[in-house]
Amino acid sequence: MIEWRKLRDAGVLDGKKPGDRAGRPSKEQAEVARLRRELETTQARLASTESALVIMGKVHELLEAVSESSEPDTKPRKH
């Protein structure tokens, strides 16, 4: 099954009919398959990082709002 996935990702199975023998991927096909896997991994990491940045921005806004609401009044009070 693992070998089939590698062949599929390398494009060796494109245009093959069920039951046809698939040869080993060429160096170029293997490189394309490796780069596709690397791209998928990188895109997943990017999406995760972007989500984390959005969350960090919201936390920053929340902490600013809490900080501003908890600051004491600087105006002197009249007694």
N, CA, C and O atoms as a CHARMM CRD file, in Angstrom:
* protein
*
  316
    1    1 MET  N      0.82600  -1.19000   0.00000 PROA 1      0.00000
    2    1 MET  CA     0.00000   0.00000   0.00000 PROA 1      0.00000
    3    1 MET  C      0.87100   1.25600   0.00000 PROA 1      0.00000
    4    1 MET  O      0.58000   2.22200  -0.70500 PROA 1      0.00000
    5    2 ILE  N      1.93900   1.23400   0.79400 PROA 2      0.00000
    6    2 ILE  CA     2.84100   2.38700   0.85000 PROA 2      0.00000
    7    2 ILE  C      3.48000   2.62100  -0.51100 PROA 2      0.00000
    8    2 ILE  O      3.58000   3.75800  -0.97200 PROA 2      0.00000
    9    3 GLU  N      3.90700   1.54900  -1.14500 PROA 3      0.00000
   10    3 GLU  CA     4.53100   1.66400  -2.46900 PROA 3      0.00000
   11    3 GLU  C      3.53100   2.22600  -3.48100 PROA 3      0.00000
   12    3 GLU  O      3.89800   3.04600  -4.32200 PROA 3      0.00000
   13    4 TRP  N      2.27700   1.79300  -3.40500 PROA 4      0.00000
   14    4 TRP  CA     1.25400   2.29600  -4.32400 PROA 4      0.00000
   15    4 TRP  C      1.07800   3.80000  -4.13800 PROA 4      0.00000
   16    4 TRP  O      0.96300   4.54300  -5.11300 PROA 4      0.00000
   17    5 ARG  N      1.05700   4.24400  -2.87900 PROA 5      0.00000
   18    5 ARG  CA     0.89900   5.68500  -2.61900 PROA 5      0.00000
   19    5 ARG  C      2.07700   6.47000  -3.18800 PROA 5      0.00000
   20    5 ARG  O      1.89000   7.54200  -3.76300 PROA 5      0.00000
   21    6 LYS  N      3.28300   5.94200  -3.03100 PROA 6      0.00000
   22    6 LYS  CA     4.45700   6.62200  -3.57400 PROA 6      0.00000
   23    6 LYS  C      4.35400   6.72800  -5.09300 PROA 6      0.00000
   24    6 LYS  O      4.63300   7.77800  -5.67100 PROA 6      0.00000
   25    7 LEU  N      3.95300   5.63300  -5.73300 PROA 7      0.00000
   26    7 LEU  CA     3.80000   5.64300  -7.19400 PROA 7      0.00000
   27    7 LEU  C      2.69700   6.61400  -7.61600 PROA 7      0.00000
   28    7 LEU  O      2.85400   7.35600  -8.58500 PROA 7      0.00000
   29    8 ARG  N      1.58600   6.60500  -6.88700 PROA 8      0.00000
   30    8 ARG  CA     0.48500   7.51500  -7.20200 PROA 8      0.00000
   31    8 ARG  C      0.93200   8.96000  -7.05500 PROA 8      0.00000
   32    8 ARG  O      0.67900   9.78100  -7.93700 PROA 8      0.00000
   33    9 ASP  N      1.60100   9.28300  -5.93900 PROA 9      0.00000
   34    9 ASP  CA     2.05100  10.65000  -5.70000 PROA 9      0.00000
   35    9 ASP  C      3.08900  11.09100  -6.72100 PROA 9      0.00000
   36    9 ASP  O      3.17400  12.27400  -7.05100 PROA 9      0.00000
   37   10 ALA  N      3.86600  10.16200  -7.21600 PROA 10     0.00000
   38   10 ALA  CA     4.88300  10.48300  -8.21200 PROA 10     0.00000
   39   10 ALA  C      4.28800  10.63400  -9.60400 PROA 10     0.00000
   40   10 ALA  O      4.98100  11.07200 -10.52200 PROA 10     0.00000
   41   11 GLY  N      3.02500  10.28300  -9.78000 PROA 11     0.00000
   42   11 GLY  CA     2.38500  10.41700 -11.08100 PROA 11     0.00000
   43   11 GLY  C      2.60900   9.23400 -11.99500 PROA 11     0.00000
   44   11 GLY  O      2.24400   9.29000 -13.16900 PROA 11     0.00000
   45   12 VAL  N      3.19600   8.16900 -11.49100 PROA 12     0.00000
   46   12 VAL  CA     3.46500   6.98900 -12.31400 PROA 12     0.00000
   47   12 VAL  C      2.16800   6.29800 -12.69900 PROA 12     0.00000
   48   12 VAL  O      2.09400   5.67700 -13.76000 PROA 12     0.00000
   49   13 LEU  N      1.15800   6.39300 -11.87100 PROA 13     0.00000
   50   13 LEU  CA    -0.09400   5.67500 -12.11900 PROA 13     0.00000
   51   13 LEU  C     -1.07400   6.44300 -12.99900 PROA 13     0.00000
   52   13 LEU  O     -2.12100   5.91000 -13.36700 PROA 13     0.00000
   53   14 ASP  N     -0.74600   7.69600 -13.34100 PROA 14     0.00000
   54   14 ASP  CA    -1.64700   8.48900 -14.18100 PROA 14     0.00000
   55   14 ASP  C     -1.82600   7.81300 -15.53100 PROA 14     0.00000
   56   14 ASP  O     -0.84800   7.47200 -16.19500 PROA 14     0.00000
   57   15 GLY  N     -3.05100   7.62400 -15.92600 PROA 15     0.00000
   58   15 GLY  CA    -3.36000   7.03000 -17.21800 PROA 15     0.00000
   59   15 GLY  C     -3.25300   5.51800 -17.25600 PROA 15     0.00000
   60   15 GLY  O     -3.43600   4.92300 -18.31800 PROA 15     0.00000
   61   16 LYS  N     -2.96500   4.88500 -16.14800 PROA 16     0.00000
   62   16 LYS  CA    -2.86400   3.42500 -16.10800 PROA 16     0.00000
   63   16 LYS  C     -4.25000   2.83500 -15.85700 PROA 16     0.00000
   64   16 LYS  O     -5.05000   3.38900 -15.10300 PROA 16     0.00000
   65   17 LYS  N     -4.51300   1.71300 -16.49900 PROA 17     0.00000
   66   17 LYS  CA    -5.77700   1.01200 -16.28500 PROA 17     0.00000
   67   17 LYS  C     -5.60600   0.03900 -15.12400 PROA 17     0.00000
   68   17 LYS  O     -4.49100  -0.40600 -14.85000 PROA 17     0.00000
   69   18 PRO  N     -6.70300  -0.29700 -14.43700 PROA 18     0.00000
   70   18 PRO  CA    -6.58400  -1.27400 -13.35200 PROA 18     0.00000
   71   18 PRO  C     -5.95300  -2.56200 -13.86000 PROA 18     0.00000
   72   18 PRO  O     -6.34600  -3.08100 -14.90500 PROA 18     0.00000
   73   19 GLY  N     -4.98900  -3.07200 -13.13000 PROA 19     0.00000
   74   19 GLY  CA    -4.30900  -4.30000 -13.51600 PROA 19     0.00000
   75   19 GLY  C     -3.03600  -4.07500 -14.30300 PROA 19     0.00000
   76   19 GLY  O     -2.20500  -4.97900 -14.39400 PROA 19     0.00000
   77   20 ASP  N     -2.85700  -2.87800 -14.88200 PROA 20     0.00000
   78   20 ASP  CA    -1.61800  -2.58000 -15.60200 PROA 20     0.00000
   79   20 ASP  C     -0.46500  -2.49600 -14.60100 PROA 20     0.00000
   80   20 ASP  O     -0.62200  -2.02600 -13.47400 PROA 20     0.00000
   81   21 ARG  N      0.68000  -2.96200 -15.04700 PROA 21     0.00000
   82   21 ARG  CA     1.86100  -2.88400 -14.17300 PROA 21     0.00000
   83   21 ARG  C      2.39700  -1.45600 -14.19100 PROA 21     0.00000
   84   21 ARG  O      2.45300  -0.79900 -15.23000 PROA 21     0.00000
   85   22 ALA  N      2.78100  -1.01200 -13.02500 PROA 22     0.00000
   86   22 ALA  CA     3.37300   0.32200 -12.91100 PROA 22     0.00000
   87   22 ALA  C      4.84800   0.15100 -12.60300 PROA 22     0.00000
   88   22 ALA  O      5.23000  -0.58400 -11.69100 PROA 22     0.00000
   89   23 GLY  N      5.65400   0.83000 -13.36500 PROA 23     0.00000
   90   23 GLY  CA     7.09600   0.74800 -13.13600 PROA 23     0.00000
   91   23 GLY  C      7.51600   1.63100 -11.97300 PROA 23     0.00000
   92   23 GLY  O      6.68800   2.27800 -11.33200 PROA 23     0.00000
   93   24 ARG  N      8.77100   1.64500 -11.72300 PROA 24     0.00000
   94   24 ARG  CA     9.29800   2.49300 -10.66700 PROA 24     0.00000
   95   24 ARG  C      9.29900   3.93100 -11.16300 PROA 24     0.00000
   96   24 ARG  O      9.47100   4.18400 -12.35500 PROA 24     0.00000
   97   25 PRO  N      9.10500   4.86900 -10.24500 PROA 25     0.00000
   98   25 PRO  CA     9.10400   6.27500 -10.67400 PROA 25     0.00000
   99   25 PRO  C     10.50300   6.70800 -11.11300 PROA 25     0.00000
  100   25 PRO  O     11.51700   6.24100 -10.59600 PROA 25     0.00000
  101   26 SER  N     10.51400   7.61200 -12.08000 PROA 26     0.00000
  102   26 SER  CA    11.79900   8.16300 -12.50900 PROA 26     0.00000
  103   26 SER  C     12.30100   9.10400 -11.40800 PROA 26     0.00000
  104   26 SER  O     11.58400   9.40600 -10.45400 PROA 26     0.00000
  105   27 LYS  N     13.53500   9.55400 -11.56200 PROA 27     0.00000
  106   27 LYS  CA    14.08800  10.47200 -10.56100 PROA 27     0.00000
  107   27 LYS  C     13.25500  11.74600 -10.48900 PROA 27     0.00000
  108   27 LYS  O     13.01600  12.28000  -9.40600 PROA 27     0.00000
  109   28 GLU  N     12.81600  12.22600 -11.64200 PROA 28     0.00000
  110   28 GLU  CA    12.01700  13.44200 -11.67600 PROA 28     0.00000
  111   28 GLU  C     10.66100  13.22100 -10.99200 PROA 28     0.00000
  112   28 GLU  O     10.20100  14.07100 -10.22900 PROA 28     0.00000
  113   29 GLN  N     10.03300  12.09000 -11.26600 PROA 29     0.00000
  114   29 GLN  CA     8.74600  11.79100 -10.65200 PROA 29     0.00000
  115   29 GLN  C      8.88600  11.63800  -9.13200 PROA 29     0.00000
  116   29 GLN  O      8.03300  12.10400  -8.37600 PROA 29     0.00000
  117   30 ALA  N      9.94600  10.99400  -8.69900 PROA 30     0.00000
  118   30 ALA  CA    10.17500  10.83700  -7.26600 PROA 30     0.00000
  119   30 ALA  C     10.40400  12.19100  -6.61000 PROA 30     0.00000
  120   30 ALA  O      9.92700  12.44100  -5.50300 PROA 30     0.00000
  121   31 GLU  N     11.13500  13.06400  -7.29800 PROA 31     0.00000
  122   31 GLU  CA    11.37600  14.41700  -6.76700 PROA 31     0.00000
  123   31 GLU  C     10.07400  15.21100  -6.68900 PROA 31     0.00000
  124   31 GLU  O      9.83300  15.91800  -5.71000 PROA 31     0.00000
  125   32 VAL  N      9.24000  15.09400  -7.71500 PROA 32     0.00000
  126   32 VAL  CA     7.94100  15.77300  -7.70600 PROA 32     0.00000
  127   32 VAL  C      7.09500  15.27400  -6.53900 PROA 32     0.00000
  128   32 VAL  O      6.46500  16.07500  -5.84900 PROA 32     0.00000
  129   33 ALA  N      7.07400  13.98600  -6.31300 PROA 33     0.00000
  130   33 ALA  CA     6.30100  13.41500  -5.20800 PROA 33     0.00000
  131   33 ALA  C      6.83300  13.91700  -3.86700 PROA 33     0.00000
  132   33 ALA  O      6.05300  14.25500  -2.97600 PROA 33     0.00000
  133   34 ARG  N      8.16300  13.96600  -3.72200 PROA 34     0.00000
  134   34 ARG  CA     8.75500  14.45300  -2.48100 PROA 34     0.00000
  135   34 ARG  C      8.40500  15.92000  -2.25300 PROA 34     0.00000
  136   34 ARG  O      8.06900  16.32400  -1.14000 PROA 34     0.00000
  137   35 LEU  N      8.48900  16.70400  -3.31600 PROA 35     0.00000
  138   35 LEU  CA     8.17000  18.12800  -3.20000 PROA 35     0.00000
  139   35 LEU  C      6.69500  18.35600  -2.88600 PROA 35     0.00000
  140   35 LEU  O      6.35400  19.27600  -2.14300 PROA 35     0.00000
  141   36 ARG  N      5.82100  17.52600  -3.44700 PROA 36     0.00000
  142   36 ARG  CA     4.39200  17.64300  -3.13600 PROA 36     0.00000
  143   36 ARG  C      4.13200  17.36600  -1.65300 PROA 36     0.00000
  144   36 ARG  O      3.38100  18.08800  -0.99700 PROA 36     0.00000
  145   37 ARG  N      4.76900  16.30700  -1.13700 PROA 37     0.00000
  146   37 ARG  CA     4.60100  15.99400   0.29000 PROA 37     0.00000
  147   37 ARG  C      5.14700  17.12700   1.15500 PROA 37     0.00000
  148   37 ARG  O      4.54300  17.50100   2.16000 PROA 37     0.00000
  149   38 GLU  N      6.29400  17.66700   0.75200 PROA 38     0.00000
  150   38 GLU  CA     6.89000  18.76700   1.50000 PROA 38     0.00000
  151   38 GLU  C      5.98100  20.00100   1.45900 PROA 38     0.00000
  152   38 GLU  O      5.82400  20.69600   2.46200 PROA 38     0.00000
  153   39 LEU  N      5.38900  20.26400   0.30200 PROA 39     0.00000
  154   39 LEU  CA     4.48100  21.39800   0.16600 PROA 39     0.00000
  155   39 LEU  C      3.26200  21.23100   1.07100 PROA 39     0.00000
  156   39 LEU  O      2.84700  22.17800   1.73900 PROA 39     0.00000
  157   40 GLU  N      2.69100  20.03100   1.09200 PROA 40     0.00000
  158   40 GLU  CA     1.53600  19.77400   1.95300 PROA 40     0.00000
  159   40 GLU  C      1.87700  20.00800   3.42400 PROA 40     0.00000
  160   40 GLU  O      1.10100  20.61400   4.16300 PROA 40     0.00000
  161   41 THR  N      3.03800  19.52400   3.83200 PROA 41     0.00000
  162   41 THR  CA     3.47700  19.70700   5.21500 PROA 41     0.00000
  163   41 THR  C      3.67600  21.18700   5.52800 PROA 41     0.00000
  164   41 THR  O      3.25800  21.67000   6.58000 PROA 41     0.00000
  165   42 THR  N      4.31600  21.89700   4.60900 PROA 42     0.00000
  166   42 THR  CA     4.58000  23.32000   4.80800 PROA 42     0.00000
  167   42 THR  C      3.28600  24.12000   4.84900 PROA 42     0.00000
  168   42 THR  O      3.15100  25.03700   5.65900 PROA 42     0.00000
  169   43 GLN  N      2.33400  23.78400   3.98600 PROA 43     0.00000
  170   43 GLN  CA     1.05100  24.48100   3.98700 PROA 43     0.00000
  171   43 GLN  C      0.29600  24.24000   5.28800 PROA 43     0.00000
  172   43 GLN  O     -0.35000  25.15200   5.80400 PROA 43     0.00000
  173   44 ALA  N      0.36800  23.02900   5.82200 PROA 44     0.00000
  174   44 ALA  CA    -0.29100  22.72800   7.09600 PROA 44     0.00000
  175   44 ALA  C      0.34600  23.53000   8.22400 PROA 44     0.00000
  176   44 ALA  O     -0.35400  24.06100   9.08600 PROA 44     0.00000
  177   45 ARG  N      1.67600  23.61800   8.21800 PROA 45     0.00000
  178   45 ARG  CA     2.36800  24.40200   9.24800 PROA 45     0.00000
  179   45 ARG  C      2.02100  25.87500   9.11700 PROA 45     0.00000
  180   45 ARG  O      1.84100  26.55400  10.12700 PROA 45     0.00000
  181   46 LEU  N      1.92300  26.38200   7.89700 PROA 46     0.00000
  182   46 LEU  CA     1.56500  27.78000   7.66900 PROA 46     0.00000
  183   46 LEU  C      0.16700  28.07100   8.19600 PROA 46     0.00000
  184   46 LEU  O     -0.04900  29.08800   8.85500 PROA 46     0.00000
  185   47 ALA  N     -0.77300  27.19400   7.91400 PROA 47     0.00000
  186   47 ALA  CA    -2.14400  27.37900   8.39400 PROA 47     0.00000
  187   47 ALA  C     -2.17300  27.39100   9.92100 PROA 47     0.00000
  188   47 ALA  O     -2.88400  28.19600  10.52300 PROA 47     0.00000
  189   48 SER  N     -1.41600  26.51500  10.53600 PROA 48     0.00000
  190   48 SER  CA    -1.34900  26.46300  11.99000 PROA 48     0.00000
  191   48 SER  C     -0.74600  27.75300  12.55100 PROA 48     0.00000
  192   48 SER  O     -1.24300  28.30000  13.53600 PROA 48     0.00000
  193   49 THR  N      0.31200  28.22700  11.92500 PROA 49     0.00000
  194   49 THR  CA     0.96600  29.46200  12.36600 PROA 49     0.00000
  195   49 THR  C      0.03700  30.65000  12.20800 PROA 49     0.00000
  196   49 THR  O     -0.03500  31.50700  13.08900 PROA 49     0.00000
  197   50 GLU  N     -0.67900  30.70900  11.08400 PROA 50     0.00000
  198   50 GLU  CA    -1.61500  31.81100  10.87200 PROA 50     0.00000
  199   50 GLU  C     -2.71800  31.79600  11.92000 PROA 50     0.00000
  200   50 GLU  O     -3.11000  32.85500  12.41100 PROA 50     0.00000
  201   51 SER  N     -3.22200  30.63400  12.26800 PROA 51     0.00000
  202   51 SER  CA    -4.24700  30.52700  13.30100 PROA 51     0.00000
  203   51 SER  C     -3.70100  31.00600  14.64400 PROA 51     0.00000
  204   51 SER  O     -4.38000  31.71800  15.38300 PROA 51     0.00000
  205   52 ALA  N     -2.47700  30.60900  14.94700 PROA 52     0.00000
  206   52 ALA  CA    -1.86100  31.02600  16.20500 PROA 52     0.00000
  207   52 ALA  C     -1.69000  32.54300  16.24700 PROA 52     0.00000
  208   52 ALA  O     -1.89000  33.15700  17.29500 PROA 52     0.00000
  209   53 LEU  N     -1.32100  33.15100  15.12200 PROA 53     0.00000
  210   53 LEU  CA    -1.15900  34.60000  15.08000 PROA 53     0.00000
  211   53 LEU  C     -2.48500  35.32100  15.27900 PROA 53     0.00000
  212   53 LEU  O     -2.53600  36.35200  15.94900 PROA 53     0.00000
  213   54 VAL  N     -3.54600  34.79200  14.70600 PROA 54     0.00000
  214   54 VAL  CA    -4.86300  35.38700  14.89800 PROA 54     0.00000
  215   54 VAL  C     -5.25100  35.33500  16.37700 PROA 54     0.00000
  216   54 VAL  O     -5.74900  36.31300  16.93500 PROA 54     0.00000
  217   55 ILE  N     -5.01900  34.19100  16.99400 PROA 55     0.00000
  218   55 ILE  CA    -5.33500  34.02600  18.41500 PROA 55     0.00000
  219   55 ILE  C     -4.49300  34.97200  19.24800 PROA 55     0.00000
  220   55 ILE  O     -5.01100  35.61000  20.16400 PROA 55     0.00000
  221   56 MET  N     -3.20100  35.07800  18.95000 PROA 56     0.00000
  222   56 MET  CA    -2.31600  35.97500  19.69700 PROA 56     0.00000
  223   56 MET  C     -2.77900  37.42900  19.56800 PROA 56     0.00000
  224   56 MET  O     -2.71800  38.19200  20.53100 PROA 56     0.00000
  225   57 GLY  N     -3.23700  37.80200  18.38400 PROA 57     0.00000
  226   57 GLY  CA    -3.73700  39.16100  18.19300 PROA 57     0.00000
  227   57 GLY  C     -4.96700  39.42800  19.04300 PROA 57     0.00000
  228   57 GLY  O     -5.09900  40.50000  19.63400 PROA 57     0.00000
  229   58 LYS  N     -5.86400  38.45700  19.10400 PROA 58     0.00000
  230   58 LYS  CA    -7.07000  38.61900  19.91300 PROA 58     0.00000
  231   58 LYS  C     -6.73500  38.66900  21.39600 PROA 58     0.00000
  232   58 LYS  O     -7.33700  39.44400  22.13800 PROA 58     0.00000
  233   59 VAL  N     -5.78500  37.85400  21.83800 PROA 59     0.00000
  234   59 VAL  CA    -5.35800  37.87400  23.23700 PROA 59     0.00000
  235   59 VAL  C     -4.73900  39.22600  23.56700 PROA 59     0.00000
  236   59 VAL  O     -4.98100  39.78200  24.63800 PROA 59     0.00000
  237   60 HSD  N     -3.93800  39.75200  22.64000 PROA 60     0.00000
  238   60 HSD  CA    -3.31600  41.05600  22.85400 PROA 60     0.00000
  239   60 HSD  C     -4.38500  42.13800  23.01400 PROA 60     0.00000
  240   60 HSD  O     -4.30400  42.96900  23.91900 PROA 60     0.00000
  241   61 GLU  N     -5.38000  42.12400  22.13700 PROA 61     0.00000
  242   61 GLU  CA    -6.46700  43.09900  22.23100 PROA 61     0.00000
  243   61 GLU  C     -7.20300  42.97200  23.56200 PROA 61     0.00000
  244   61 GLU  O     -7.51900  43.97600  24.20000 PROA 61     0.00000
  245   62 LEU  N     -7.47300  41.74700  23.97500 PROA 62     0.00000
  246   62 LEU  CA    -8.16900  41.50500  25.23300 PROA 62     0.00000
  247   62 LEU  C     -7.35000  42.01400  26.40900 PROA 62     0.00000
  248   62 LEU  O     -7.88900  42.67100  27.30000 PROA 62     0.00000
  249   63 LEU  N     -6.05700  41.72000  26.42200 PROA 63     0.00000
  250   63 LEU  CA    -5.20900  42.18000  27.51800 PROA 63     0.00000
  251   63 LEU  C     -5.10200  43.69500  27.54100 PROA 63     0.00000
  252   63 LEU  O     -5.05500  44.28900  28.61800 PROA 63     0.00000
  253   64 GLU  N     -5.06200  44.32600  26.39200 PROA 64     0.00000
  254   64 GLU  CA    -5.05400  45.79400  26.34500 PROA 64     0.00000
  255   64 GLU  C     -6.33900  46.35800  26.94100 PROA 64     0.00000
  256   64 GLU  O     -6.30200  47.30600  27.72600 PROA 64     0.00000
  257   65 ALA  N     -7.47400  45.77300  26.56700 PROA 65     0.00000
  258   65 ALA  CA    -8.76400  46.24400  27.08400 PROA 65     0.00000
  259   65 ALA  C     -8.83500  46.05600  28.59400 PROA 65     0.00000
  260   65 ALA  O     -9.31400  46.94400  29.29900 PROA 65     0.00000
  261   66 VAL  N     -8.37600  44.93800  29.09600 PROA 66     0.00000
  262   66 VAL  CA    -8.38300  44.68000  30.53900 PROA 66     0.00000
  263   66 VAL  C     -7.44600  45.64800  31.24500 PROA 66     0.00000
  264   66 VAL  O     -7.77400  46.16600  32.31300 PROA 66     0.00000
  265   67 SER  N     -6.29700  45.89300  30.66300 PROA 67     0.00000
  266   67 SER  CA    -5.32100  46.80100  31.25200 PROA 67     0.00000
  267   67 SER  C     -5.86900  48.21700  31.32500 PROA 67     0.00000
  268   67 SER  O     -5.69700  48.89700  32.33700 PROA 67     0.00000
  269   68 GLU  N     -6.52800  48.66700  30.26300 PROA 68     0.00000
  270   68 GLU  CA    -7.08500  50.01300  30.24700 PROA 68     0.00000
  271   68 GLU  C     -8.22400  50.16100  31.24800 PROA 68     0.00000
  272   68 GLU  O     -8.36600  51.21000  31.87700 PROA 68     0.00000
  273   69 SER  N     -9.03100  49.12100  31.40000 PROA 69     0.00000
  274   69 SER  CA   -10.17000  49.22200  32.31700 PROA 69     0.00000
  275   69 SER  C     -9.72800  49.11600  33.77500 PROA 69     0.00000
  276   69 SER  O    -10.46600  49.53300  34.66800 PROA 69     0.00000
  277   70 SER  N     -8.56200  48.57800  34.02900 PROA 70     0.00000
  278   70 SER  CA    -8.10900  48.42700  35.41200 PROA 70     0.00000
  279   70 SER  C     -7.18900  49.54900  35.86400 PROA 70     0.00000
  280   70 SER  O     -6.79100  49.58200  37.02800 PROA 70     0.00000
  281   71 GLU  N     -6.84100  50.47100  34.96700 PROA 71     0.00000
  282   71 GLU  CA    -5.97900  51.58700  35.35300 PROA 71     0.00000
  283   71 GLU  C     -6.75600  52.53200  36.26400 PROA 71     0.00000
  284   71 GLU  O     -7.91300  52.84700  35.98500 PROA 71     0.00000
  285   72 PRO  N     -6.13500  52.98500  37.34400 PROA 72     0.00000
  286   72 PRO  CA    -6.81700  53.91600  38.24300 PROA 72     0.00000
  287   72 PRO  C     -6.97500  55.28100  37.57900 PROA 72     0.00000
  288   72 PRO  O     -6.19400  55.66200  36.70700 PROA 72     0.00000
  289   73 ASP  N     -7.99100  55.99700  38.00900 PROA 73     0.00000
  290   73 ASP  CA    -8.18800  57.35500  37.48300 PROA 73     0.00000
  291   73 ASP  C     -7.00500  58.22900  37.92600 PROA 73     0.00000
  292   73 ASP  O     -6.56800  58.17200  39.07500 PROA 73     0.00000
  293   74 THR  N     -6.51300  59.01400  37.00900 PROA 74     0.00000
  294   74 THR  CA    -5.37100  59.88700  37.32600 PROA 74     0.00000
  295   74 THR  C     -5.83900  61.25300  37.81000 PROA 74     0.00000
  296   74 THR  O     -5.03000  62.05600  38.27400 PROA 74     0.00000
  297   75 LYS  N     -7.13500  61.52100  37.70500 PROA 75     0.00000
  298   75 LYS  CA    -7.66300  62.80900  38.15800 PROA 75     0.00000
  299   75 LYS  C     -7.78500  62.78700  39.67600 PROA 75     0.00000
  300   75 LYS  O     -8.26100  61.81200  40.25700 PROA 75     0.00000
  301   76 PRO  N     -7.35400  63.86100  40.30400 PROA 76     0.00000
  302   76 PRO  CA    -7.51500  63.92000  41.76700 PROA 76     0.00000
  303   76 PRO  C     -8.99200  64.07100  42.13300 PROA 76     0.00000
  304   76 PRO  O     -9.74000  64.78800  41.46900 PROA 76     0.00000
  305   77 ARG  N     -9.38900  63.39200  43.18700 PROA 77     0.00000
  306   77 ARG  CA   -10.78100  63.46400  43.64300 PROA 77     0.00000
  307   77 ARG  C    -10.93600  64.61100  44.63000 PROA 77     0.00000
  308   77 ARG  O    -10.02800  64.92300  45.40000 PROA 77     0.00000
  309   78 LYS  N    -12.08600  65.21800  44.58600 PROA 78     0.00000
  310   78 LYS  CA   -12.38600  66.28900  45.55500 PROA 78     0.00000
  311   78 LYS  C    -13.05600  65.68600  46.75600 PROA 78     0.00000
  312   78 LYS  O    -13.98800  64.89500  46.61000 PROA 78     0.00000
  313   79 HSD  N    -12.60700  66.03700  47.94200 PROA 79     0.00000
  314   79 HSD  CA   -13.19600  65.53300  49.17700 PROA 79     0.00000
  315   79 HSD  C    -14.01300  66.54700  49.83200 PROA 79     0.00000
  316   79 HSD  O    -14.58700  66.28900  50.89000 PROA 79     0.00000
